[in-house]
Structures are given as structure tokens and as C-alpha cells.
Amino acid sequence: MKKTFSGPAIFLDRSDINTDEIIPAKYLTEVTKEALRPYILEDLKLEGFDPHGKKLKQAQVVITRANFGCGSSREHAPWVFEVNGIHTIIAESYARIFRQNMFNGGMLAIELPREELDRLFAMQQEGEVVIKVDLQGQQLSASAGGHSELFRFDISPFDKALVQAGGWVDFADARY
């Protein structure tokens, strides 16, 4: 599956969203990634958020707060985003294992300072926010209601190579 790192964003305005909220443990017995699809963020309790709503179904980017993906170390958490067409998450920080599982799967875990995230969150007032990621240039643009802003992000050369290759398996196949 071709991964897209740009598109409409959904905002989850809370820190410490854990892997049990991303994909409940009762679904970890599923034998395919695809079987996880309908359960994305099923247990997330957040005012105004509907895990079965149109906004989540259309989202290709998640924008959230600090310590995203904390809790149990499970690959299923990034997988459920992947099978739902979400390959980019933008947050202040991540749980270490979740972050690495994103890169291992060829997905982007972009970190931005709180002040820049606040500017992104404020853009929601202008309409739907669309993110365009330039991985090579390590920057992203956010646009809403005719207004756009540019944000720079850091990514290690190794993590960038994993994303460009499509994930760890493809990276290793090409090199070893």
C-alpha cells in the first residue's frame, strides 16, 4: 500500500493518549491488520470526539498533544492508524516504543514544540485543516480557510530512511 503523509487532519486535544485508547486490548487477538480497522480509537474519551464519525474516517493526519502512544508496547497501535489511511501523527512527544514502531512501519511521527502545536490547534477555527508534508525538506504546511503556515521538523537520517523505504522490512530487504 502506498503511504500518503498529507491530507485532512483530525485533532485530539489531550496528552497521554495511551495504546489501550488507540486500539483496545480485546482486539489484539485479531490475526490481520485489516481486522483492526473498525476499532480505531474506540475507547478514547474526549469531548466532541466520535470514533465512528466522518472526521476520523476522512482524516489522513492526526494532530495531538504530548506523550502520545504511552502505555503497553504494542505494534497494533500504529497498525490501526495505517489500515485507516493515517500515516502521519504530529505531537509534542511520543512514548519511545510507539514512536519507533511508527518509523518501523514506514509512518511519520513528527514532533513539534507546544507553541507550534497551539498554532495548529488554533487553525481549526478557520475551517478544515489540511497538512502537506515535505519529508525531504523536513517541513510541513498547514492550511485552513485561505490561511497557511509552515513548520519545520527534525527527523534522524535513519528514521527518514525507514519512512522512505516504506518501513523496516523494506529497508532491510533493500540493504541486506
Protein Blocks (a to p, Z undefined) as FASTA:
>chain_A
ZZdfbdcddddddehiafklmpgfklmmpcbfklmmmmgoklpccehiafkbmklmmpcb
dcddehihiajddfklmmmmmmnopabdcdfbdcfklmmmmmmnopacddddfklmmmmm
mmmmnoccdddddfknopadddeehiacdddddddfklmmmmmnopaklmmmmmZZ
